[in-house]
Amino acid sequence: MMFPTEIIARLRRTRVVAGFSVDKAEHAVPIARALLAGGIDAIELLLRTPDGLAAVEAICADVPEILVGVGTILTPDTMRDVKNAGADFGVAPGLNANVIRAARDAGLPFAPGIATPSDLEASIELGCRFVKLFPAESLGGIGYLRSMSAPYSHLGIEYFPLGGINADNMSAYLAEPNVVAVGGSWIVKKELVAQEDWTAISARAKEVTQAVQIADQ
């Protein structure tokens, strides 16, 4: 079991994981605090910039109440760096057996990215039962998720869809019983970060959490 039940349970409560990258490490903590103020307590910080790892370290040190996931983990070395930075879990856009093994060796919960039944079977073979479906909307959205996952439903696989998900379609994904949470890359807008408008980011997070509460009623 690559993902502890307590993290899965927390993601099921949060429902939307805010995904973002940072150009400046000093923006990381204000973003995390802004999201928390709006009710989102789980993030996926994407390692797409040079300051990515420093941002992870800063959030883990200064905002311990947030669940810190790290995305775009593409190599075993990066996996070890992410673990040392203090992250709670990791994800990737694709499935790399060496990265999965590095996650197991490091003791870091990890969800590989899958797009096809073959990806999913490889993931299961490597011990992963919680996977990132990416890019969800481009693959075919809810219809694709249902048809692709159906042959494996008896195995209890759980999904974390990302890619093309937004405020308009997130509720449909969250209504699927095998979807733990969705990735919310639309919440932290780069222009708001550049303006350091943390209040606006909090307001966007609050809109999402309110929509989730309505959807879950």
Secondary structure, 3 states (H helix, E strand, C coil): CCCCHHHHHHHHHHCEEEEECCCCHHHHHHHHHHHHHCCCCEEEEECCCCCHHHHHHHHHHHCCCCEEEEECCCCHHHHHHHHHHCCCEEECCCCCHHHHHHHHHHCCCEECEECCHHHHHHHHHCCCCEEEECCHHHHCHHHHHHHHHHHHHHHCCEEEECCCCCCCCHHHHHCCCCECCEEECCCCCHHHHHCCCHHHHHHHHHHHHHHHHHHCC
